[in-house]
Amino acid sequence: MLSTLTTAVLAAEEAHHEVDQVLSWGVGVITLGILFALLFGLIAFGAGREHS
């Protein structure tokens, strides 16, 4: 079991590749935009409701 885990870790270290920073930032900005849009929708929906 330990040798399989060690082999997997070594394979992962050897398979290290360069990350495209622009793509990472793009995905982050899109995700943040979606979350802000959902937050805005939640606030807008709650503004028209009576408080209990």
WOUR-V485588 format. One record per residue. SS is DSSP state (H for helix, E for strand, C for the rest). NEAR is the number of other C-alpha atoms within 10 Angstrom. Layout:
BEGIN
SS,NEAR / SS,NEAR
END
This chain:
BEGIN
C,6 / H,7 / H,8 / H,9 / H,10 / H,11 / H,12 / H,12 / H,12 / H,11 / H,11 / H,11 / H,10 / H,9 / C,9 / C,8 / C,8 / C,6 / C,8 / C,8 / H,9 / H,9 / H,10 / H,10 / H,11 / H,11 / H,12 / H,12 / H,12 / H,11 / H,12 / H,12 / H,12 / H,12 / H,12 / H,12 / H,12 / H,12 / H,12 / H,12 / H,12 / H,11 / H,11 / H,11 / H,10 / H,11 / H,10 / C,8 / C,8 / C,6 / C,6 / C,3
END
